[in-house]
Amino acid sequence: MKISRLNSIEQYVLTNETVTIDELCEVFGVSKNTIRRDLNELEARGHIAKVYGGVTAVKTGDIIPVPVRTGINASNKLLIGQLAAQEVEDGDTIFVDSGSTAVCLLRNLSARKRVTVVTHSLTVMVEAAKYENLNVISLGGIFNRSTSSYVGVSTLQAISELKLTKAFMGATGVTVEAGMTNTTFLEAEIKRGVAAHSKKIILMADSTKLGSDAVITFCYLRDVSTFVTDAPPPQKFADYFRAHQIKVLHG
């Protein structure tokens, strides 16, 4: 109960950027003393900071915990998952990465046959295991709690031995200049390896990611086959996708 409330409060602050203590009390139906204790715990995570009369999101390159990321822009991610499922065909071997958007794809594959899901994400493994029509290949490695995924040399080695039909990938940021970017080196290396061993790359990113830039580029937009998002992309992106014959699916 408390953990769920903490995650919900953190998600609310990250979504709204700055909120007052009074607002949090009203939204979550708890006392000021409870909110203050919760904020003390959440501040230790490093993604929010207390300010006079309230709390604000910390603008850093730190990874937001999976339970929080999953809840941010949840309806848009569900829509993207539905649209991306159109790109999956019977017999495909697909990579689904550790992004909170990519996992929504799995819920829309019940009609597909002989689909194999390859992933290094524990969250994806758990979700894919619910569907009898999906075969699952788990990549080994060292477990990273912040991304709920496995990383390391053994993970990269396993990827190099696979032949992937399509890779469904998310990104921390997407720009025309830097392409698809991420905040952590090992995660970016895995994404880069997947991109090199997949026939098609499908980028799944909600519109808030467009124009944002993280530290490490793992794939350039020119290498993307399909871009799936929740709304029509800005003109700069639309022009680029048209010029490079990249398919765009949006809500």
BAFI-3210 file (N, C-alpha, C; in Angstrom, 3 decimals, decimal comma, padded with zeros to 6 digits):
// residues 251
n [1|2|3|4|5|6|7|8|9|10|11|12|13|14|15|16|17|18|19|20|21|22|23|24|25|26|27|28|29|30|31|32|33|34|35|36|37|38|39|40|41|42|43|44|45|46|47|48|49|50|51|52|53|54|55|56|57|58|59|60|61|62|63|64|65|66|67|68|69|70|71|72|73|74|75|76|77|78|79|80|81|82|83|84|85|86|87|88|89|90|91|92|93|94|95|96|97|98|99|100|101|102|103|104|105|106|107|108|109|110|111|112|113|114|115|116|117|118|119|120|121|122|123|124|125|126|127|128|129|130|131|132|133|134|135|136|137|138|139|140|141|142|143|144|145|146|147|148|149|150|151|152|153|154|155|156|157|158|159|160|161|162|163|164|165|166|167|168|169|170|171|172|173|174|175|176|177|178|179|180|181|182|183|184|185|186|187|188|189|190|191|192|193|194|195|196|197|198|199|200|201|202|203|204|205|206|207|208|209|210|211|212|213|214|215|216|217|218|219|220|221|222|223|224|225|226|227|228|229|230|231|232|233|234|235|236|237|238|239|240|241|242|243|244|245|246|247|248|249|250|251]
n.u [000,834|001,841|004,170|003,025|001,667|003,832|005,158|003,147|002,918|005,487|005,395|003,354|004,527|006,743|005,391|003,939|005,855|006,227|004,697|002,434|002,431|-000,114|-001,665|-000,841|-001,774|-004,520|-004,929|-004,046|-005,302|-004,313|-002,730|-000,828|001,422|001,872|002,368|004,714|006,477|006,479|007,616|010,157|011,237|011,026|012,660|015,157|015,490|016,330|015,032|013,231|012,891|012,574|011,021|010,303|007,222|006,426|007,211|009,547|010,366|013,488|015,765|017,640|019,978|019,385|018,060|014,643|012,750|011,334|008,536|007,540|008,079|006,426|003,879|003,758|002,324|000,604|-001,719|-001,058|001,090|-000,173|-001,716|000,327|001,410|-000,694|-000,719|001,866|001,740|000,688|002,814|003,886|004,245|003,034|005,255|007,443|010,561|011,088|012,668|012,115|012,539|013,727|012,241|009,496|007,394|007,587|006,790|004,045|003,320|003,112|000,642|-001,062|-000,787|-002,183|-003,440|-001,451|000,744|003,303|005,264|008,292|009,653|012,355|014,314|015,928|014,744|013,273|010,693|009,412|009,707|008,066|005,571|005,306|005,204|002,626|001,169|000,292|000,781|003,150|006,583|009,417|012,614|015,117|017,641|020,744|022,719|023,825|021,695|020,011|018,543|017,368|016,535|015,217|016,312|018,618|022,104|025,430|028,526|027,940|025,289|025,487|026,976|025,137|023,218|024,643|024,567|022,086|019,376|017,336|014,037|012,585|013,061|011,735|011,903|012,508|013,316|015,188|015,427|014,734|016,047|016,475|019,110|020,797|019,550|018,294|018,498|020,040|020,489|022,322|025,394|025,754|023,147|022,682|024,634|023,611|021,217|022,358|023,692|021,493|020,187|022,031|021,732|019,241|016,680|014,738|014,046|011,908|010,863|009,494|007,971|006,603|005,130|006,334|008,994|010,194|012,539|013,912|017,080|019,367|022,345|023,810|024,016|022,411|021,281|020,727|018,242|017,974|018,268|015,973|012,997|010,234|008,329|006,607|004,135|002,191|000,929|000,693|003,931|006,203|006,868|009,559|010,476|008,615|009,238|011,811|011,317|009,774|011,580|013,424|011,993|010,663|008,307|005,444|003,448|000,722|-001,410]
n.v [-001,205|001,312|001,470|001,516|003,963|005,715|005,372|006,336|008,988|009,924|009,559|011,387|013,844|013,894|014,009|016,412|018,208|020,476|020,676|021,510|020,873|020,907|020,309|017,686|016,421|016,656|015,269|012,664|012,054|012,092|013,051|016,083|015,484|012,813|013,069|014,598|012,790|010,825|012,282|012,721|010,150|009,743|011,741|010,753|008,943|010,435|011,635|013,626|016,806|018,585|021,738|025,122|024,903|022,836|020,432|019,467|018,197|016,628|017,547|015,503|013,138|010,725|007,397|006,820|004,923|001,728|001,111|003,697|004,932|003,376|004,255|006,873|008,905|006,795|006,070|006,905|005,214|002,741|003,065|003,308|000,754|-000,770|000,171|-000,501|-003,255|-003,904|-004,216|-006,681|-009,951|-013,304|-015,852|-014,231|-013,281|-011,370|-008,607|-007,203|-004,400|-002,910|-000,665|001,248|001,656|-000,241|-002,709|-002,651|-003,490|-006,301|-007,026|-006,946|-009,003|-011,367|-012,655|-013,470|-015,952|-018,353|-016,590|-015,394|-014,010|-012,091|-010,937|-008,793|-007,882|-008,126|-007,368|-007,533|-010,285|-011,407|-010,390|-011,442|-014,140|-014,628|-015,244|-017,861|-018,202|-017,002|-017,511|-017,399|-016,028|-015,601|-013,312|-013,616|-012,277|-009,587|-008,511|-005,446|-003,361|-000,818|-000,560|-002,879|-004,984|-007,184|-006,930|-006,672|-008,364|-011,006|-010,765|-009,178|-010,936|-013,012|-011,682|-011,232|-013,670|-014,070|-013,968|-011,556|-010,696|-008,322|-005,396|-003,968|-000,982|001,378|004,753|007,132|009,715|011,427|012,786|014,520|015,003|013,540|011,111|008,088|008,047|007,268|006,950|005,375|003,542|000,647|-000,231|001,170|-000,005|-002,589|-002,049|-000,990|-003,242|-004,914|-003,436|-003,733|-006,384|-006,862|-007,119|-005,178|-002,089|-000,882|002,009|002,977|005,550|007,972|011,226|013,076|012,460|013,355|015,566|015,680|015,001|012,554|011,181|009,186|008,020|005,360|004,462|005,695|007,773|007,321|004,621|003,468|001,634|001,866|004,288|004,671|006,406|008,571|010,809|013,070|013,708|016,525|019,022|019,056|016,478|015,006|015,741|014,664|011,902|011,424|012,030|010,000|007,762|006,504|004,703|005,921|005,577|006,762|008,099]
n.w [000,000|000,951|-000,643|-003,185|-003,016|-002,714|-005,182|-006,861|-006,029|-006,711|-009,480|-010,093|-009,380|-011,157|-013,556|-013,379|-012,687|-010,783|-007,653|-004,943|-001,375|-000,268|-002,514|-003,053|-000,739|-001,120|-003,569|-002,970|-000,645|002,031|005,164|005,933|007,426|006,739|003,979|004,081|005,294|003,302|001,202|002,178|001,988|-000,773|-001,787|-001,277|-003,305|-005,409|-007,596|-007,176|-005,499|-002,450|-002,101|-001,028|000,446|-001,204|-003,769|-006,324|-009,605|-010,293|-012,681|-014,233|-015,688|-014,620|-014,296|-014,291|-012,005|-012,951|-012,167|-011,934|-014,428|-016,061|-015,469|-016,377|-018,849|-019,577|-021,090|-023,669|-024,187|-024,266|-026,563|-028,476|-028,296|-029,378|-032,017|-032,874|-032,876|-035,299|-036,959|-036,494|-037,650|-038,349|-037,338|-036,877|-035,342|-032,720|-031,083|-027,960|-026,120|-022,976|-022,452|-021,087|-022,805|-024,848|-023,763|-023,805|-026,282|-026,292|-025,305|-027,380|-029,164|-029,314|-031,425|-033,115|-034,566|-033,861|-032,942|-031,716|-028,863|-027,994|-025,340|-022,903|-020,745|-017,605|-016,963|-019,448|-019,934|-017,911|-018,672|-021,305|-020,751|-020,071|-022,307|-024,277|-026,959|-027,515|-027,848|-025,735|-025,478|-023,246|-022,491|-020,896|-018,125|-015,953|-013,429|-013,541|-011,397|-011,639|-014,274|-014,580|-016,049|-017,821|-018,148|-019,619|-020,645|-021,395|-022,184|-024,471|-026,048|-026,439|-027,971|-030,324|-031,555|-032,523|-034,930|-035,789|-036,712|-036,375|-034,377|-031,568|-030,142|-027,516|-026,445|-024,545|-025,423|-028,548|-031,432|-034,557|-035,214|-033,370|-033,242|-031,791|-028,354|-025,152|-021,558|-020,156|-020,357|-020,677|-021,234|-023,589|-025,218|-025,517|-026,887|-029,198|-030,206|-030,728|-032,730|-034,778|-035,450|-036,416|-038,863|-039,278|-037,663|-035,278|-033,940|-030,926|-029,422|-027,302|-027,874|-026,172|-026,063|-028,358|-029,665|-027,335|-025,832|-024,909|-023,320|-024,795|-028,074|-029,696|-032,001|-035,263|-036,825|-039,543|-039,858|-039,008|-039,593|-039,101|-037,393|-034,433|-032,728|-030,530|-031,539|-034,395|-035,689|-035,097|-037,671|-038,540|-037,951|-039,415|-042,048|-042,234|-041,899|-044,170|-046,220|-045,890|-046,304|-044,150|-042,418|-040,730|-037,913|-036,131|-033,507]
ca.u [000,000|002,707|005,038|002,186|001,429|005,090|005,367|002,129|003,297|006,658|004,911|002,575|005,465|007,516|004,499|003,520|007,111|006,243|003,385|002,445|002,077|-001,582|-002,189|-000,586|-002,696|-005,858|-004,942|-003,813|-006,175|-003,561|-002,398|000,434|002,510|002,127|003,000|006,088|007,276|006,632|008,540|011,506|011,678|011,139|013,808|016,350|015,632|017,093|014,310|012,472|013,533|011,645|011,202|009,420|005,791|006,075|008,248|009,766|011,119|014,903|016,121|018,942|019,984|019,162|016,997|013,453|012,420|010,366|007,140|007,160|008,081|005,296|002,658|003,808|001,736|000,207|-002,694|-000,328|001,896|-001,095|-002,039|001,518|001,485|-001,706|-000,283|003,079|001,381|000,402|004,072|004,281|003,633|003,210|006,588|008,502|011,385|011,171|013,291|011,349|013,530|013,329|011,476|008,151|006,437|007,686|006,090|002,624|003,154|002,818|-000,775|-001,834|-000,283|-002,885|-003,861|-000,279|001,174|004,731|006,079|009,297|010,039|013,695|014,402|016,779|013,931|012,488|009,296|008,910|009,611|006,887|004,383|005,240|004,895|001,171|000,529|000,763|001,174|004,461|007,779|010,257|014,045|015,649|019,080|021,338|023,517|023,750|020,419|020,043|017,229|016,794|015,878|014,596|016,814|019,922|023,133|026,763|029,202|027,221|024,081|025,917|027,374|023,912|022,598|025,434|024,308|020,678|018,886|016,060|013,226|012,278|013,395|010,840|012,800|012,196|014,471|015,015|015,229|014,793|016,238|016,914|020,574|021,443|018,819|017,735|019,509|019,801|021,289|023,321|026,287|025,496|021,841|022,864|025,398|022,684|020,345|023,169|023,884|020,218|019,964|022,943|021,382|017,820|016,361|013,973|013,997|010,680|011,016|008,257|008,247|005,509|005,505|007,162|010,404|010,710|013,235|014,734|018,359|020,099|023,806|024,433|023,284|022,565|020,772|020,325|016,895|018,026|018,249|014,659|012,030|008,917|008,249|005,263|003,978|000,796|000,394|001,492|005,214|006,485|007,194|010,961|010,544|007,796|010,026|012,921|010,777|009,342|012,771|014,150|011,022|010,386|006,880|005,022|002,128|000,427|-002,806]
ca.v [000,000|002,481|001,499|001,950|005,398|006,409|005,365|007,199|010,373|010,244|009,692|012,625|014,970|013,881|014,395|017,813|018,939|021,138|020,637|021,927|019,848|020,908|019,597|016,256|015,948|016,551|014,231|011,328|011,841|011,819|014,248|016,744|014,744|011,626|013,524|015,012|011,575|010,210|013,080|012,463|008,884|009,889|012,605|009,911|008,255|011,331|012,119|014,808|017,597|019,446|023,186|025,787|024,694|021,760|019,532|019,634|017,128|016,897|017,378|014,853|012,019|009,495|006,533|006,781|003,524|001,127|001,304|005,086|005,139|002,681|005,012|008,173|008,868|005,391|005,887|007,049|004,011|001,673|003,326|002,978|-000,703|-001,249|000,507|-001,250|-004,658|-004,068|-004,531|-008,058|-010,959|-014,688|-016,390|-013,258|-013,305|-009,945|-008,157|-006,184|-003,902|-002,676|000,566|001,067|001,673|-001,456|-003,833|-002,555|-004,219|-007,720|-007,207|-006,870|-010,036|-012,630|-013,297|-013,859|-017,346|-018,691|-015,402|-015,565|-012,746|-012,077|-009,748|-008,798|-007,198|-008,983|-006,943|-008,104|-011,734|-011,695|-010,103|-012,384|-015,477|-014,745|-015,566|-019,167|-018,152|-016,356|-018,180|-016,384|-016,269|-014,665|-013,065|-013,600|-011,115|-009,083|-007,805|-004,022|-003,096|000,461|-000,763|-004,215|-005,698|-007,847|-006,270|-007,221|-008,960|-012,217|-010,319|-008,753|-012,136|-013,711|-010,908|-011,381|-014,981|-014,138|-013,337|-010,949|-010,154|-006,933|-004,947|-002,924|-000,298|002,695|005,633|008,207|010,913|011,246|014,002|014,271|015,059|012,487|009,866|007,485|008,195|006,631|007,574|004,487|002,950|-000,764|-000,343|001,664|-001,014|-003,671|-001,526|-000,870|-004,599|-005,371|-002,719|-004,275|-007,766|-006,934|-006,706|-003,939|-001,430|-000,123|002,916|003,268|006,677|008,943|012,535|013,847|012,117|014,007|016,813|015,495|014,384|011,962|011,223|008,219|007,598|003,937|004,189|006,906|007,666|006,815|003,163|003,039|001,259|002,381|005,089|004,572|007,408|008,800|011,998|013,448|014,288|017,896|019,108|018,708|015,022|014,512|015,939|013,702|010,566|011,356|012,029|008,740|006,688|005,823|004,581|006,537|005,212|007,622|008,176]
ca.w [000,000|001,029|-001,833|-004,301|-002,866|-002,996|-006,636|-007,466|-005,738|-007,529|-010,858|-010,171|-009,372|-012,392|-014,648|-013,226|-012,488|-009,486|-007,001|-003,536|-000,396|-000,168|-003,684|-002,865|000,290|-001,713|-004,602|-002,424|000,504|003,260|005,928|005,608|008,068|005,914|002,735|004,386|005,488|001,988|000,400|002,692|001,397|-002,226|-002,080|-001,211|-004,593|-006,275|-008,774|-006,801|-004,440|-001,721|-002,187|-000,067|000,241|-002,128|-004,275|-007,760|-010,266|-010,511|-014,087|-014,371|-016,624|-013,881|-014,781|-013,455|-011,743|-013,869|-011,802|-012,175|-015,882|-016,664|-015,268|-017,035|-020,194|-019,741|-022,177|-024,933|-024,375|-024,673|-027,966|-029,267|-028,326|-030,331|-033,377|-033,187|-033,100|-036,728|-037,641|-036,159|-038,512|-037,927|-037,585|-036,580|-034,136|-032,414|-029,845|-027,237|-025,164|-021,594|-022,316|-020,550|-023,915|-025,657|-023,147|-024,160|-027,543|-026,070|-024,992|-028,615|-030,076|-029,041|-032,673|-033,896|-034,403|-033,998|-032,676|-030,666|-028,233|-027,405|-024,498|-021,706|-019,751|-016,722|-017,097|-020,699|-019,750|-017,093|-019,482|-022,432|-020,224|-019,905|-023,580|-024,728|-028,370|-027,634|-027,346|-025,092|-025,302|-022,262|-022,567|-019,563|-017,770|-014,581|-013,277|-013,206|-010,808|-012,072|-015,564|-014,532|-017,227|-017,675|-018,956|-019,455|-021,792|-021,815|-022,877|-025,799|-026,779|-026,833|-029,046|-031,555|-032,134|-032,901|-036,156|-035,415|-037,803|-036,060|-033,021|-031,074|-029,213|-027,001|-026,282|-023,578|-026,227|-030,000|-032,220|-035,930|-035,267|-032,577|-033,371|-030,592|-027,311|-023,863|-020,499|-019,542|-021,351|-020,943|-021,891|-024,958|-025,955|-025,864|-027,931|-030,409|-030,709|-031,286|-033,993|-035,785|-035,776|-036,736|-040,233|-039,218|-036,365|-035,050|-032,812|-030,217|-028,523|-027,235|-028,422|-025,236|-026,266|-029,564|-029,385|-026,143|-026,169|-023,785|-023,420|-025,695|-029,271|-029,994|-033,352|-035,974|-037,385|-040,914|-039,815|-038,522|-040,630|-038,733|-036,177|-033,860|-031,689|-030,147|-032,214|-035,564|-035,271|-035,551|-039,085|-038,763|-037,957|-040,531|-043,273|-042,217|-042,129|-045,567|-047,071|-045,728|-046,532|-042,883|-042,168|-039,476|-037,374|-034,984|-033,106]
c.u [000,872|003,591|004,258|001,925|002,686|005,352|004,395|002,452|004,479|006,259|004,185|003,497|006,257|006,683|004,178|004,675|007,211|004,831|003,533|002,083|000,559|-002,210|-002,007|-001,513|-004,087|-005,942|-004,870|-004,564|-005,469|-003,194|-001,068|001,619|002,884|002,837|004,451|006,991|007,524|007,658|009,980|012,077|011,916|012,348|015,095|016,560|016,371|016,355|013,423|013,231|012,490|012,027|010,214|007,950|005,420|007,261|008,353|010,548|012,558|015,240|017,525|018,836|019,736|017,999|015,831|013,071|011,288|008,923|006,643|007,072|006,845|004,025|002,617|003,311|001,233|-000,746|-002,025|000,501|001,042|-001,470|-000,875|001,670|000,507|-001,262|000,929|002,784|001,064|001,642|004,550|003,509|003,859|004,619|007,729|009,292|011,685|011,936|012,391|012,233|012,926|012,541|010,058|007,083|006,420|006,883|004,602|002,312|002,622|001,339|-001,656|-001,423|-001,007|-003,283|-002,682|000,128|002,685|005,623|007,015|009,730|011,407|013,814|015,430|016,035|013,127|011,004|008,667|008,738|008,332|005,614|004,219|004,845|003,395|000,485|001,122|001,236|002,555|005,555|008,707|011,701|014,584|017,161|019,648|022,099|023,382|022,493|020,629|018,652|016,578|016,074|015,123|015,011|018,192|020,926|024,471|027,299|028,448|025,936|024,413|026,314|026,150|023,221|023,321|025,161|022,868|020,420|017,473|015,334|012,994|012,677|012,466|011,544|012,251|013,461|014,154|014,748|015,364|014,953|016,686|018,439|021,231|020,747|018,221|018,810|019,052|020,757|022,386|024,092|025,916|024,160|021,950|023,640|024,511|021,766|021,094|023,412|022,631|019,961|020,822|022,547|019,899|017,565|015,614|013,976|012,717|010,869|009,646|008,538|007,058|006,038|006,360|008,651|011,024|011,311|014,078|015,988|019,025|021,582|024,364|023,524|023,518|022,025|020,351|018,972|016,892|017,955|016,909|013,737|010,665|009,011|006,807|005,158|002,493|000,146|001,237|002,789|005,373|007,004|008,624|011,138|009,785|008,551|011,153|012,413|010,360|010,549|013,507|013,229|010,804|008,878|006,528|003,614|001,867|-001,073|-003,507]
c.v [001,260|002,610|001,983|003,446|006,196|006,491|006,307|008,670|010,794|010,440|011,017|013,842|015,039|014,325|015,886|018,761|019,657|021,144|021,060|020,748|019,759|020,130|018,098|015,662|015,723|015,402|012,835|011,058|011,475|013,144|014,854|016,006|013,509|012,001|013,909|013,799|010,872|010,957|012,915|011,186|009,029|010,746|011,796|009,129|009,126|011,904|013,327|015,533|018,481|020,907|023,821|025,570|023,553|020,921|019,714|018,454|017,561|016,594|016,816|013,762|010,693|008,718|006,568|005,324|003,018|001,338|002,717|005,359|004,543|003,504|006,359|008,049|007,459|005,184|006,002|005,801|002,826|001,826|002,948|001,464|-001,308|-001,010|-000,332|-002,715|-004,940|-004,493|-005,963|-009,044|-012,355|-015,164|-015,445|-013,640|-011,860|-009,700|-007,086|-005,680|-003,527|-001,391|000,304|001,100|000,343|-002,617|-003,824|-003,274|-005,627|-007,983|-007,214|-007,926|-011,374|-013,372|-013,781|-015,306|-017,454|-017,448|-015,690|-014,197|-012,917|-010,806|-009,919|-008,157|-008,188|-008,643|-007,537|-009,619|-012,117|-011,474|-011,125|-013,779|-015,696|-015,284|-016,843|-019,156|-017,522|-017,248|-017,097|-016,859|-015,184|-014,544|-012,948|-012,324|-010,770|-008,239|-006,375|-003,631|-001,829|000,348|-002,084|-005,038|-006,293|-007,220|-006,970|-007,858|-010,179|-011,870|-009,920|-009,952|-012,888|-013,003|-011,143|-012,706|-015,133|-013,490|-012,849|-010,414|-008,665|-006,629|-003,798|-002,236|001,058|003,509|006,677|009,521|010,605|012,610|013,613|014,170|013,860|011,137|009,401|007,465|007,587|007,224|006,695|003,712|001,509|-000,975|000,094|000,658|-002,173|-003,230|-001,418|-002,237|-005,162|-004,726|-003,290|-005,676|-007,945|-006,427|-005,379|-003,403|-000,606|000,704|003,223|004,376|007,623|010,332|013,373|013,578|012,877|015,365|016,753|014,709|013,850|011,867|010,394|007,874|006,111|003,558|005,502|006,695|007,107|005,291|002,599|002,720|001,891|003,164|005,073|005,539|007,684|009,958|012,307|014,131|015,727|017,892|018,679|017,201|014,447|014,625|014,915|012,295|010,384|011,245|010,701|007,525|005,828|005,852|005,171|006,079|006,072|007,637|009,350]
c.w [000,000|-000,199|-003,042|-004,231|-003,184|-004,496|-007,333|-007,239|-006,607|-008,985|-011,051|-010,232|-010,670|-013,587|-014,604|-012,934|-011,141|-008,903|-005,544|-002,641|-000,256|-001,321|-003,532|-001,809|-000,287|-002,709|-003,995|-001,115|001,792|003,927|005,487|006,231|007,250|004,628|002,987|004,602|004,149|001,146|000,876|002,086|-000,103|-002,604|-002,099|-002,509|-005,608|-007,466|-008,483|-005,689|-003,774|-001,919|-001,208|-000,444|-000,675|-002,536|-005,782|-008,318|-010,472|-011,957|-014,200|-015,398|-015,932|-014,463|-013,811|-013,238|-012,630|-013,444|-012,064|-013,669|-016,531|-016,565|-015,963|-018,475|-020,550|-020,919|-023,542|-025,230|-024,811|-026,143|-028,865|-029,383|-029,323|-031,775|-033,788|-033,489|-034,565|-037,513|-037,382|-037,026|-037,937|-038,269|-037,293|-035,324|-033,801|-031,108|-029,244|-026,109|-023,821|-021,385|-021,834|-021,638|-024,643|-025,082|-023,499|-025,469|-027,315|-025,865|-026,231|-029,634|-029,925|-030,313|-033,518|-033,580|-034,613|-033,851|-031,506|-030,161|-027,584|-026,569|-023,392|-020,540|-018,917|-016,829|-018,348|-020,579|-019,007|-017,897|-020,602|-021,975|-020,050|-021,156|-024,170|-026,174|-028,586|-027,053|-026,798|-024,994|-024,389|-022,417|-021,160|-019,283|-016,309|-014,447|-012,811|-012,694|-011,337|-013,407|-015,633|-015,746|-016,930|-018,646|-018,744|-020,726|-022,300|-022,560|-024,309|-026,659|-027,281|-027,996|-030,362|-032,260|-032,628|-034,259|-035,882|-036,639|-037,600|-034,615|-032,654|-029,917|-028,784|-026,871|-025,229|-024,298|-027,704|-030,666|-033,625|-035,983|-034,580|-032,698|-032,060|-029,511|-025,988|-022,836|-019,937|-020,600|-021,687|-021,649|-023,349|-025,808|-026,383|-026,991|-029,261|-031,037|-031,340|-032,639|-035,121|-036,241|-036,088|-038,151|-040,257|-037,790|-036,284|-033,785|-032,223|-029,208|-028,494|-027,571|-027,477|-025,414|-027,442|-029,231|-028,128|-026,516|-024,910|-024,140|-024,568|-026,868|-029,505|-031,371|-033,993|-036,655|-038,803|-040,975|-039,350|-039,701|-040,375|-037,436|-035,696|-032,694|-031,460|-030,885|-033,443|-035,131|-035,761|-036,992|-039,399|-038,840|-039,148|-041,849|-043,365|-042,531|-043,590|-046,495|-047,017|-045,829|-045,281|-042,632|-040,798|-039,121|-036,156|-034,696|-033,754]
res [m|k|i|s|r|l|n|s|i|e|q|y|v|l|t|n|e|t|v|t|i|d|e|l|c|e|v|f|g|v|s|k|n|t|i|r|r|d|l|n|e|l|e|a|r|g|h|i|a|k|v|y|g|g|v|t|a|v|k|t|g|d|i|i|p|v|p|v|r|t|g|i|n|a|s|n|k|l|l|i|g|q|l|a|a|q|e|v|e|d|g|d|t|i|f|v|d|s|g|s|t|a|v|c|l|l|r|n|l|s|a|r|k|r|v|t|v|v|t|h|s|l|t|v|m|v|e|a|a|k|y|e|n|l|n|v|i|s|l|g|g|i|f|n|r|s|t|s|s|y|v|g|v|s|t|l|q|a|i|s|e|l|k|l|t|k|a|f|m|g|a|t|g|v|t|v|e|a|g|m|t|n|t|t|f|l|e|a|e|i|k|r|g|v|a|a|h|s|k|k|i|i|l|m|a|d|s|t|k|l|g|s|d|a|v|i|t|f|c|y|l|r|d|v|s|t|f|v|t|d|a|p|p|p|q|k|f|a|d|y|f|r|a|h|q|i|k|v|l|h|g]
***
